[in-house]
Amino acid sequence: MKILIVDDEPLARELLQNYVQKMQGLELAGVCANALEAFAVLNRQAVDLLLLDINMPEINGMDFIRALKNPPKVIFTTAYSEFAVESYNLNAADYLLKPVTFDRFIKALNKATDLITKEKDAVTERKGNIATGADTLLFIKSEGKMVKIDLKELWFVEGLKNYIRLWTDHGKIIVHSTMQHFEDQLKGHPFFIRINKSFIVNLNYVSEIDGNVMRIKGELLTVGNTYREDVQKIIDKYRFGS
C-alpha cells in the first residue's frame, strides 16, 4: 500500500515517516510539506492512502481533498479536534489527534486498509460481472417511474437533444439524459459501440452491414465518418474470412 505524508510540521512528518517504515507492506510514496507538493506527487503516481494534516499554509487539508477528482483514502492528522465531523463528511478513514501514538496509528491504518480492500474487491467483482455479462441491469427514471432495462435486450440508443430513446425488445423508452452520460454507463460492455452522434448500437442485434450502413431490427443506421475507424476495428475482431 502506497502512503503519502502531507504535513507542514517537520517533527510530525518525521514521526509519521518512522511509523510507516516500521510496518511491513507499506511503501512511502513521498513526504510533503504542503498541498502543492502533494499535488505534484499525485500527478506522477497513484497513492492508496494520505496521512494528511489539516492546518497548513496556502491550502488546508480539507480543501486539498475537495480539490482532488478521485482522492485516495485519507487519515487526517491534526492538533485540532473541531474538524472531526467535517472530516468524516469527506469519507475520512480516521482522524488522529497529535501527538499521534504508534498504537493509535496502527488502529487507523487497519481501518484504512479494510476500507481500501473492500473497495478494490468491489471493483474487481464489478469488472468480473461485466466480463461475464452478469452486470447487465440498469434502473432508469422514465415518466416518473423507475424502469428496469436489461442491456441484453437493448437494441440501440438514440439521442434526442436533452433526451435519449432506448429501443428494446419491449418497446421504446424516453429518458431525460444525454448520449455522453449514457455512453459512460455502457463502458465495459464490449458489444455497445457509438456509430455516430445520435446512435449507440448493440452489436448483438446488427443483422448486416452494407458499406457504412447497419441494419438492426429493420432499422437502417449510418456509421458517421468520425466513428468509422473505431467501428471497423471492433467489427474486425469478429470478422471471419476476407
C-alpha positions as CSV (number, residue, x, y, z in Angstrom):
1,M,0.0,0.0,0.0
2,K,1.4,3.4,-1.1
3,I,1.3,6.1,1.5
4,L,1.8,9.9,1.1
5,I,2.6,12.0,4.1
6,V,1.5,15.7,3.9
7,D,2.3,17.9,6.9
8,D,3.9,21.3,7.3
9,E,5.5,20.4,10.7
10,P,8.9,18.7,10.3
11,L,8.7,16.8,13.5
12,A,5.2,15.4,12.6
13,R,6.5,14.3,9.2
14,E,9.4,12.6,10.8
15,L,7.3,10.8,13.3
16,L,4.8,9.5,10.7
17,Q,7.6,8.5,8.4
18,N,9.1,6.5,11.2
19,Y,5.8,4.8,11.9
20,V,5.3,3.9,8.2
21,Q,8.8,2.4,7.9
22,K,8.2,0.2,10.9
23,M,5.2,-1.5,9.2
24,Q,5.5,-4.3,6.6
25,G,3.6,-4.0,3.4
26,L,3.7,-0.2,3.3
27,E,5.5,1.9,0.7
28,L,6.3,5.5,1.3
29,A,5.3,7.4,-1.9
30,G,6.6,10.7,-0.6
31,V,6.8,13.2,2.3
32,C,5.4,16.6,1.5
33,A,5.4,19.9,3.5
34,N,2.3,21.3,1.8
35,A,-0.6,20.6,-0.5
36,L,1.1,21.9,-3.6
37,E,4.0,19.4,-3.2
38,A,1.3,16.7,-2.7
39,F,-0.4,17.7,-5.9
40,A,2.8,17.1,-7.8
41,V,3.3,13.7,-6.3
42,L,-0.3,12.6,-7.1
43,N,0.2,13.8,-10.7
44,R,3.2,11.4,-11.0
45,Q,1.8,8.3,-9.3
46,A,-1.2,6.6,-7.7
47,V,-1.4,6.7,-4.0
48,D,-3.6,4.4,-1.8
49,L,-3.6,6.5,1.4
50,L,-2.9,10.0,2.6
51,L,-1.7,10.9,6.1
52,L,-2.8,14.5,5.9
53,D,-2.5,17.5,8.2
54,I,-5.4,20.0,8.2
55,N,-3.9,23.3,9.2
56,M,-1.4,24.1,6.5
57,P,-0.4,27.3,4.7
58,E,-2.0,28.2,1.4
59,I,-4.2,25.2,1.1
60,N,-5.5,23.3,4.1
61,G,-6.0,19.6,4.2
62,M,-9.8,19.8,3.8
63,D,-9.7,22.0,0.8
64,F,-7.0,19.8,-0.7
65,I,-9.2,16.7,-0.5
66,R,-12.1,18.6,-2.0
67,A,-9.9,19.7,-4.9
68,L,-9.0,16.1,-5.9
69,K,-11.2,14.5,-8.6
70,N,-10.5,10.9,-7.3
71,P,-9.0,11.3,-3.8
72,P,-7.2,8.4,-2.1
73,K,-8.3,7.2,1.3
74,V,-7.3,9.7,3.9
75,I,-6.3,9.7,7.6
76,F,-6.3,13.2,8.9
77,T,-3.6,14.1,11.4
78,T,-4.1,17.3,13.3
79,A,-3.8,19.0,16.7
80,Y,-7.4,20.3,16.4
81,S,-10.4,18.2,17.4
82,E,-13.1,20.6,15.9
83,F,-12.6,19.3,12.4
84,A,-13.6,15.7,13.2
85,V,-17.2,15.8,12.0
86,E,-16.3,17.6,8.8
87,S,-13.5,15.1,8.1
88,Y,-16.0,12.2,8.2
89,N,-18.2,14.1,5.7
90,L,-15.2,13.8,3.4
91,N,-15.2,10.0,3.9
92,A,-12.0,10.0,6.0
93,A,-10.9,6.6,7.2
94,D,-9.9,8.0,10.6
95,Y,-9.0,11.2,12.4
96,L,-5.8,11.3,14.6
97,L,-5.0,13.9,17.1
98,K,-1.4,15.0,17.6
99,P,0.8,13.8,19.1
100,V,0.0,10.6,17.3
101,T,0.9,7.4,19.2
102,F,2.1,4.3,17.4
103,D,-0.8,2.1,18.7
104,R,-3.4,4.7,17.6
105,F,-1.6,4.9,14.2
106,I,-1.9,1.1,13.8
107,K,-5.6,1.2,14.5
108,A,-6.2,3.9,12.0
109,L,-4.1,2.1,9.4
110,N,-6.1,-1.1,9.9
111,K,-9.3,0.8,9.4
112,A,-8.0,2.4,6.2
113,T,-6.6,-1.0,4.9
114,D,-10.0,-2.6,5.4
115,L,-11.8,0.2,3.5
116,I,-9.3,0.1,0.7
117,T,-9.5,-3.7,0.4
118,K,-13.3,-3.7,0.3
119,E,-13.4,-1.0,-2.4
120,K,-10.8,-2.9,-4.5
121,D,-12.8,-6.2,-4.1
122,A,-16.0,-4.4,-5.2
123,V,-14.3,-3.0,-8.3
124,T,-12.9,-6.5,-9.1
125,E,-16.3,-8.0,-8.7
126,R,-17.9,-5.4,-10.9
127,K,-15.3,-6.0,-13.6
128,G,-15.8,-9.7,-13.4
129,N,-19.6,-9.2,-13.8
130,I,-19.1,-7.1,-16.8
131,A,-16.7,-9.5,-18.4
132,T,-19.1,-12.4,-17.9
133,G,-22.2,-10.4,-18.9
134,A,-23.7,-10.7,-15.5
135,D,-23.9,-7.0,-14.8
136,T,-26.5,-6.0,-17.4
137,L,-29.2,-4.3,-15.4
138,L,-30.0,-0.6,-15.2
139,F,-32.8,1.1,-13.4
140,I,-33.7,4.3,-15.3
141,K,-36.3,7.0,-14.5
142,S,-38.8,7.5,-17.2
143,E,-42.1,9.3,-17.0
144,G,-41.8,9.5,-13.2
145,K,-41.2,5.7,-12.8
146,M,-38.1,3.6,-12.3
147,V,-37.9,1.3,-15.3
148,K,-35.7,-1.8,-15.4
149,I,-33.5,-2.1,-18.5
150,D,-31.8,-5.3,-19.4
151,L,-28.9,-4.3,-21.6
152,K,-29.1,-7.7,-23.3
153,E,-32.5,-6.6,-24.7
154,L,-31.4,-3.1,-25.7
155,W,-31.1,-2.8,-29.5
156,F,-29.7,0.7,-29.7
157,V,-29.8,4.2,-28.1
158,E,-31.0,7.2,-30.0
159,G,-30.0,10.8,-29.0
160,L,-32.8,13.4,-28.9
161,K,-31.1,16.6,-27.7
162,N,-31.7,16.6,-23.9
163,Y,-33.3,13.1,-24.1
164,I,-32.4,9.7,-25.3
165,R,-34.7,7.0,-26.7
166,L,-34.0,3.4,-25.8
167,W,-35.1,0.8,-28.4
168,T,-35.6,-2.5,-26.7
169,D,-37.4,-5.9,-27.0
170,H,-40.3,-4.4,-25.1
171,G,-40.7,-1.1,-26.9
172,K,-39.2,2.4,-26.8
173,I,-38.4,4.2,-23.6
174,I,-37.7,8.0,-23.4
175,V,-35.2,9.1,-20.7
176,H,-34.1,12.6,-19.7
177,S,-30.3,12.1,-20.3
178,T,-27.5,12.9,-22.7
179,M,-25.8,10.5,-25.1
180,Q,-22.4,11.1,-23.4
181,H,-23.8,10.2,-19.9
182,F,-25.4,7.0,-21.2
183,E,-22.3,6.1,-23.1
184,D,-20.3,6.4,-19.9
185,Q,-22.8,3.9,-18.3
186,L,-22.1,1.4,-21.0
187,K,-18.3,1.5,-20.6
188,G,-17.0,-2.0,-20.0
189,H,-19.8,-3.6,-22.1
190,P,-17.9,-4.6,-25.2
191,F,-20.8,-5.1,-27.6
192,F,-22.1,-1.5,-27.3
193,I,-20.5,1.0,-29.7
194,R,-21.2,4.5,-30.8
195,I,-21.6,4.8,-34.6
196,N,-22.5,8.5,-34.9
197,K,-23.5,11.5,-32.8
198,S,-27.0,10.2,-32.4
199,F,-26.7,6.4,-32.1
200,I,-25.1,3.8,-29.8
201,V,-25.8,0.3,-31.1
202,N,-25.7,-3.2,-29.6
203,L,-23.7,-5.4,-32.0
204,N,-25.7,-8.4,-30.9
205,Y,-28.6,-7.0,-32.9
206,V,-26.8,-6.0,-36.0
207,S,-28.1,-8.3,-38.7
208,E,-26.0,-7.0,-41.6
209,I,-23.6,-4.2,-42.6
210,D,-23.6,-2.7,-46.1
211,G,-20.8,-0.2,-46.5
212,N,-21.4,2.3,-43.8
213,V,-25.0,1.3,-43.1
214,M,-26.0,-1.1,-40.3
215,R,-29.3,-3.0,-40.3
216,I,-30.8,-3.5,-36.8
217,K,-34.3,-4.9,-36.4
218,G,-35.3,-3.4,-39.7
219,E,-33.8,0.0,-39.0
220,L,-31.0,1.3,-41.1
221,L,-28.4,3.3,-39.2
222,T,-25.4,5.1,-40.8
223,V,-21.9,5.0,-39.4
224,G,-20.6,8.5,-39.2
225,N,-17.2,9.4,-40.6
226,T,-15.8,10.4,-37.2
227,Y,-16.6,7.0,-35.8
228,R,-15.9,4.8,-38.8
229,E,-12.4,3.7,-37.9
230,D,-13.3,2.8,-34.3
231,V,-16.4,0.8,-35.5
232,Q,-14.3,-1.0,-38.1
233,K,-11.7,-2.1,-35.5
234,I,-14.4,-3.7,-33.4
235,I,-16.1,-5.3,-36.4
236,D,-12.8,-6.8,-37.5
237,K,-12.4,-8.6,-34.1
238,Y,-15.4,-10.7,-35.1
239,R,-14.8,-10.9,-38.8
240,F,-14.5,-14.3,-40.5
241,G,-12.9,-14.7,-43.9
242,S,-12.0,-12.0,-46.4
